[in-house]
Amino acid sequence: MNSSGPVSVSASASASVLDLAPVVPVVVVDDVADAVPLARALVAGGLPAIEVTLRTPAALDAIRAVAAEVPDAVVGAGTVISAQGVADSVAAGARFLVSPGWTDTLLGAMRESGVPFLPGVSTTSEVLALLERGVREMKFFPAEAAGGTAYLKSLGGPLPQARFCPTGGVSLTSAPSYLALPNVGCVGGSWMLPTDAVAAKDWARVESLAREAAALR
């Protein structure tokens, strides 16, 4: 992940977010009360890097709660689309940032934030533009709609220096094919957070699904 230094997982270990786990859960939080137990279930299942998307009014409070109460989680903000979103996310405690796409303005704000970031790309030209700016780690979005594993495999030949976290339509079934590619560090997905399990607050089921995802390589 792009930053001046690695993301600390604990006092004795550090790594790029791309290398913390094979899967980064993409979380949409509607009720802030769910944030902490949900994060604890994901961490217990072996998925410490958690992307909370800025799609709901509860998102920033959810990031704040997880950052304060789940020390083993590496909580980040997703769907970051503005400089204000960058500032608000970091102020809430986000330890990494993920955007669906990028502009020079957004990229500048993410660089200045001091935390790692994954700008989103879906074309070769976007990847080249980021490489020119010294960015080597990116989100590939929307992964399935933009060409999936075949597209990323094709990029690996001319642009082996770029590493990706494919997100968007990735499932338990398709994740292994992505993870087998040398230019993929991890995938993003939400299949371990089924709507009915979250609604029922069935955190044991979430933990079990997270453990299954964490075993993917």
C-alpha positions as CSV (number, residue, x, y, z in Angstrom):
1,M,0.0,0.0,0.0
2,N,1.3,3.5,-0.9
3,S,2.6,5.4,2.1
4,S,5.8,6.6,3.7
5,G,5.8,3.5,5.9
6,P,4.0,0.2,6.5
7,V,0.7,-0.3,8.3
8,S,1.2,-1.6,11.8
9,V,-0.8,-4.7,12.6
10,S,0.5,-4.9,16.1
11,A,3.4,-3.7,18.2
12,S,5.6,-6.4,16.7
13,A,4.4,-6.9,13.1
14,S,3.8,-4.7,10.2
15,A,2.8,-5.2,6.5
16,S,1.2,-3.7,3.5
17,V,-2.6,-3.9,3.7
18,L,-2.4,-5.9,0.5
19,D,-0.5,-8.6,2.5
20,L,-2.5,-8.6,5.8
21,A,-5.0,-11.2,4.6
22,P,-6.1,-12.7,1.2
23,V,-9.5,-10.9,1.6
24,V,-10.4,-7.4,2.7
25,P,-14.1,-7.3,3.8
26,V,-16.0,-4.5,2.2
27,V,-18.4,-3.4,4.9
28,V,-21.5,-1.2,4.6
29,V,-22.6,-0.2,8.1
30,D,-26.2,1.0,8.5
31,D,-26.3,0.8,12.3
32,V,-23.2,2.0,14.2
33,A,-24.1,-0.5,17.0
34,D,-23.2,-3.3,14.7
35,A,-19.7,-2.0,13.9
36,V,-17.7,-3.3,16.8
37,P,-19.2,-6.8,17.1
38,L,-19.0,-7.2,13.3
39,A,-15.3,-6.1,13.3
40,R,-14.6,-8.5,16.2
41,A,-16.1,-11.3,14.3
42,L,-14.1,-10.6,11.2
43,V,-10.8,-10.3,13.1
44,A,-11.6,-13.5,15.0
45,G,-12.1,-15.2,11.7
46,G,-8.7,-14.0,10.5
47,L,-9.5,-10.9,8.4
48,P,-8.0,-7.9,10.2
49,A,-8.1,-5.4,7.4
50,I,-11.6,-4.0,7.2
51,E,-12.9,-1.5,4.7
52,V,-15.8,0.5,5.9
53,T,-17.4,2.2,2.9
54,L,-18.5,5.8,3.2
55,R,-21.9,5.0,1.8
56,T,-24.1,5.5,4.9
57,P,-24.5,8.2,7.6
58,A,-23.1,5.7,10.1
59,A,-19.8,5.1,8.3
60,L,-17.6,7.6,10.0
61,D,-18.9,6.8,13.5
62,A,-18.4,3.1,12.7
63,I,-14.8,3.7,11.8
64,R,-14.3,5.7,15.0
65,A,-15.9,2.9,17.1
66,V,-13.8,0.1,15.5
67,A,-10.6,2.1,15.8
68,A,-11.2,2.8,19.5
69,E,-12.6,-0.6,20.5
70,V,-11.1,-3.3,18.3
71,P,-7.3,-2.9,18.6
72,D,-6.5,-5.9,16.4
73,A,-8.5,-4.5,13.5
74,V,-6.8,-2.4,10.8
75,V,-9.9,-0.3,9.9
76,G,-9.9,1.7,6.7
77,A,-12.4,3.8,4.7
78,G,-13.7,2.9,1.3
79,T,-15.7,4.8,-1.3
80,V,-13.5,7.8,-0.6
81,I,-14.2,10.2,-3.4
82,S,-13.2,13.7,-2.2
83,A,-10.5,15.5,-0.2
84,Q,-13.1,16.1,2.5
85,G,-13.8,12.4,2.7
86,V,-10.1,11.8,3.1
87,A,-9.8,14.3,6.0
88,D,-13.0,13.0,7.7
89,S,-11.9,9.4,7.4
90,V,-8.4,10.0,8.8
91,A,-9.9,12.1,11.7
92,A,-12.2,9.2,12.5
93,G,-9.3,6.8,12.8
94,A,-9.0,5.2,9.3
95,R,-5.7,3.5,8.8
96,F,-6.0,3.2,5.1
97,L,-8.1,4.7,2.3
98,V,-9.7,3.1,-0.8
99,S,-11.3,5.0,-3.7
100,P,-13.4,3.6,-6.6
101,G,-11.4,5.9,-9.0
102,W,-9.0,8.8,-8.8
103,T,-8.3,12.4,-9.9
104,D,-5.2,14.4,-9.3
105,T,-7.0,16.3,-6.6
106,L,-8.1,13.2,-4.8
107,L,-4.7,11.5,-5.2
108,G,-3.0,14.6,-3.7
109,A,-5.3,14.5,-0.7
110,M,-4.7,10.8,-0.1
111,R,-0.9,11.3,-0.4
112,E,-1.0,14.2,2.1
113,S,-3.1,12.2,4.5
114,G,-0.1,10.2,5.7
115,V,-2.0,6.9,5.6
116,P,-1.8,4.1,3.0
117,F,-4.2,4.3,0.1
118,L,-5.5,2.3,-2.9
119,P,-6.8,4.5,-5.7
120,G,-9.2,2.7,-8.0
121,V,-8.5,1.9,-11.7
122,S,-10.2,0.0,-14.4
123,T,-8.1,0.8,-17.5
124,T,-4.5,0.4,-18.7
125,S,-4.2,4.2,-19.1
126,E,-5.3,4.8,-15.5
127,V,-2.7,2.3,-14.3
128,L,0.0,3.9,-16.4
129,A,-0.9,7.4,-15.0
130,L,-0.6,6.2,-11.5
131,L,2.7,4.4,-12.2
132,E,4.0,7.7,-13.6
133,R,3.0,9.3,-10.2
134,G,4.9,6.7,-8.2
135,V,1.8,4.7,-7.2
136,R,2.2,0.9,-7.5
137,E,-0.6,-0.5,-5.4
138,M,-4.2,0.0,-6.6
139,K,-7.8,-1.2,-6.4
140,F,-9.1,-2.8,-9.6
141,F,-12.8,-1.8,-9.7
142,P,-15.3,-2.9,-10.7
143,A,-13.3,-6.1,-11.1
144,E,-15.8,-8.5,-12.8
145,A,-17.4,-5.9,-15.0
146,A,-14.0,-4.5,-16.0
147,G,-12.6,-7.7,-17.3
148,G,-11.9,-9.9,-14.3
149,T,-8.9,-12.2,-14.1
150,A,-8.3,-12.2,-17.8
151,Y,-7.8,-8.4,-17.8
152,L,-5.5,-8.5,-14.8
153,K,-3.5,-11.3,-16.3
154,S,-3.0,-9.3,-19.5
155,L,-1.8,-6.3,-17.5
156,G,0.8,-8.4,-15.7
157,G,2.9,-8.8,-18.8
158,P,3.6,-5.1,-19.7
159,L,3.0,-3.7,-16.2
160,P,4.4,-6.2,-13.7
161,Q,5.2,-3.5,-11.2
162,A,1.5,-2.7,-10.5
163,R,-0.2,-4.7,-7.7
164,F,-4.0,-4.9,-7.3
165,C,-6.8,-5.5,-4.9
166,P,-9.7,-6.5,-7.2
167,T,-13.1,-5.6,-5.8
168,G,-16.6,-5.6,-7.3
169,G,-18.4,-8.8,-8.0
170,V,-15.7,-11.0,-6.4
171,S,-17.0,-14.1,-4.6
172,L,-15.8,-17.0,-2.6
173,T,-15.9,-19.0,-5.9
174,S,-14.0,-16.5,-8.0
175,A,-11.5,-15.2,-5.4
176,P,-9.0,-18.1,-5.7
177,S,-8.6,-17.3,-9.5
178,Y,-7.7,-13.7,-8.7
179,L,-5.4,-14.6,-5.8
180,A,-3.5,-17.0,-8.1
181,L,-2.3,-14.0,-10.2
182,P,1.1,-12.7,-9.3
183,N,0.0,-9.1,-9.6
184,V,-2.9,-9.6,-7.1
185,G,-2.1,-9.1,-3.4
186,C,-5.6,-9.6,-2.0
187,V,-9.3,-9.2,-3.1
188,G,-12.1,-7.2,-1.6
189,G,-15.5,-8.7,-1.1
190,S,-18.6,-8.7,1.1
191,W,-19.8,-12.3,0.8
192,M,-18.7,-13.1,4.4
193,L,-21.3,-10.4,5.5
194,P,-24.6,-11.8,4.2
195,T,-27.5,-9.3,4.8
196,D,-29.5,-11.8,6.8
197,A,-26.7,-12.6,9.1
198,V,-25.9,-9.0,9.9
199,A,-29.6,-8.2,10.4
200,A,-29.9,-11.1,12.8
201,K,-26.6,-10.1,14.5
202,D,-25.4,-13.6,13.9
203,W,-21.7,-12.8,14.5
204,A,-20.8,-16.4,14.9
205,R,-21.8,-17.0,11.2
206,V,-19.9,-14.0,10.1
207,E,-16.8,-15.3,12.0
208,S,-17.2,-18.7,10.3
209,L,-17.5,-17.2,6.8
210,A,-14.5,-14.9,7.6
211,R,-12.4,-17.9,8.6
212,E,-13.3,-19.6,5.3
213,A,-12.3,-16.5,3.4
214,A,-9.1,-16.2,5.3
215,A,-8.0,-19.7,4.3
216,L,-8.0,-18.7,0.6
217,R,-4.6,-18.4,-1.0
